[in-house]
Amino acid sequence: MSGPAKGSCGAKKISDTHKGSHEHDKKGGFAAHPESASEAGRIGGETVFARYGRRHFKEIGHRGGIITKNTRGSQFYSEIGRKGGRGRAEMLRKKKEKS
């Protein structure tokens, strides 16, 4: 690898110099256009599915579950099970109240 180390003063200097210097920077990218990010994710997921199939997604989901259980403990699943959809429902309610 060449160039400054990630997070170093040199890397920050280069990043600051180039910010906004490209056309895609001026348009705002995915942050300004979340629908583009969503579309890109959907297309990417379809491509991976076509290439590797349903079994691949099942396997990576299983691995993620094992890692989560080992990292957070089995109690974590009890906690999120009790919460259910309340967190999301509350967020949507607050969003609706603002508009």
Stockholm file with secondary structure:
# STOCKHOLM 1.0

chainA/1-99         MSGPAKGSCGAKKISDTHKGSHEHDKKGGFAAHPESASEAGRIGGETVFARYGRRHFKEIGHRGGIITKNTRGSQFYSEIGRKGGRGRAEMLRKKKEKS
#=GR chainA/1-99 SS CCSSCTTSHHHHHHHHHHTTCSHHHHHTHHHHCHHHHHHHHHHHHHHHHHHHCHHHHHHHHHHHHHHHHHHHCTHHHHHHHHHTTHHHHHHHHHHHHHC
#=GC SS_cons        CCSSCTTSHHHHHHHHHHTTCSHHHHHTHHHHCHHHHHHHHHHHHHHHHHHHCHHHHHHHHHHHHHHHHHHHCTHHHHHHHHHTTHHHHHHHHHHHHHC
//
